[in-house]
């Protein structure tokens, strides 16, 4: 085990406690977007992290996830990109107008007085991965690193053939280091989509890694019926994501801004 990895593991053992989660509303044009912020205990500033939820909607599972990220040392802002537009859970298509709401959330996050003056990290879950991809391609100066859980790397409104055999054009423009988290028992289409994005980024020399978990299904990190293997994978994924963000956001081994 490398010295850097050892230091990251030791730092993870002394992470700050989670302090609070508070709700707020931000303005995105004429739309009011609900959001939640989870911050570590103690005095900031803290590394800024944008959390983008899946199309199932923002719920207590996401709240638990951002609280875990806050306990790891990040100040996390999570916009509810569905509620402001009265979009029901599990929408049957992608709503491009909601992308502006996620971008507005990034701006609100970076302007907070309790975050470090630096580009943000992004954690995107499922459909949230597509938002992260679009946002990072549009605002490369504002995004330091991305981690996705079974992320979507193609326009969800694209025809089936494109879902199978290609990736979103933004992949070629992605500059932020990307970590892809996915289980090898996830749906085949999503595994293929992640794989094609991975190889596309590798081919052009981008910074990308893919973490494939054996015997792990979609949503392995929060399933009610999680197997013993999936529970281990979930713990490993949380630590893997933290290490990725610490490294590529150029934080200290304690997870604080340098």
Buried (B, 14 or more C-beta within 10 A) or exposed (E): EEEEEEBBEEBBEEBBEBBEBEEEEBEBEEBEBBBBBBBBEEEBBBBBBBBBBBBBBBEEBBBEBBBBBBBBBBBBBBBBBBBBBEBEEEBEEBBEBBBBBBBBBBEBBBEBEEBBEBBBBBBBBBBBBBBBBBBBBEBBEBBBBBBBBBBBBBBBEBEEEEBBEBBBEBBEEBEBBBBBBBBEBBEEEBBBBBBBBBEBBEEEEBBBBBBBBEBBBBBBBBBEEBBEBBBBBBEBBBBBBBBBBBBBBEBEBBBBBE
